[in-house]
Amino acid sequence: MAKRGGFPGMGGGFGGMNLNQLMKEAKKMQADVEKQQEELAIREFDAVAGGGAISVKVSGAKEIKEIKIKKEVVDPEDVEMLEDLVMTCINEALRKVDAAQAAQLGKYNIPGLM
């Protein structure tokens, strides 16, 4: 008859891994993730739209650091075009941040991290 509780053939919970070792690995992973997030937050990502008419710089923390608009793009008769260009440029910069996050932190595969 099998012992009550646990899983047969597991040799002591967590696949035989020592609980202290598991906690040590979890703390190391947490420290690694935090370091990676800090490094990513200080990086800057650039994007341009409209053939260089608009440029945006965002941080890895997804904060807009700079928006530059060339004078020749500013047309009071076509504000919608300018709005679209700004939105396109910002979205592209944020996509670059997301891609960098996925590349840098995706190896940890922790639900809810990103």
C-alpha positions, -999 to 999 in steps of 0.1 A, spaced: 0 0 0 13 35 -9 20 61 18 -7 87 22 0 121 7 27 131 -18 32 115 -52 45 80 -57 80 77 -68 89 114 -62 114 108 -34 104 136 -11 84 164 -27 95 188 -55 110 159 -75 135 152 -47 149 188 -47 157 201 -13 132 228 -3 161 251 9 178 247 -25 145 255 -42 142 287 -22 178 296 -29 172 292 -67 140 312 -65 158 341 -47 186 340 -73 161 341 -101 143 370 -85 175 390 -81 184 382 -118 150 394 -130 152 426 -109 186 433 -123 174 427 -159 144 449 -153 166 477 -140 190 475 -169 160 475 -193 144 505 -176 175 528 -182 178 518 -219 163 541 -245 145 531 -277 140 554 -307 114 553 -335 107 576 -365 77 581 -387 68 601 -418 103 596 -433 120 611 -403 95 639 -398 87 627 -363 110 610 -339 103 596 -304 126 584 -277 112 562 -249 128 545 -219 126 508 -212 102 518 -185 79 530 -213 82 567 -204 83 591 -233 117 610 -231 116 631 -262 93 639 -292 107 658 -321 86 672 -349 100 689 -380 85 722 -388 75 713 -423 51 686 -410 31 710 -389 1 720 -410 -28 737 -391 -51 725 -419 -41 688 -414 -38 682 -377 -51 646 -380 -20 636 -401 3 650 -374 -16 631 -347 -14 599 -367 23 603 -372 29 609 -335 8 580 -325 25 557 -351 59 567 -339 52 563 -302 36 529 -308 66 517 -327 90 528 -299 68 509 -274 68 478 -296 106 480 -295 105 481 -257 82 451 -256 104 431 -279 135 439 -258 115 428 -227 105 395 -243 141 389 -254 156 398 -221 131 384 -196 113 358 -217 137 331 -206 123 332 -171 88 323 -183 71 336 -152 33 342 -157 23 378 -150 59 391 -152 53 411 -185 
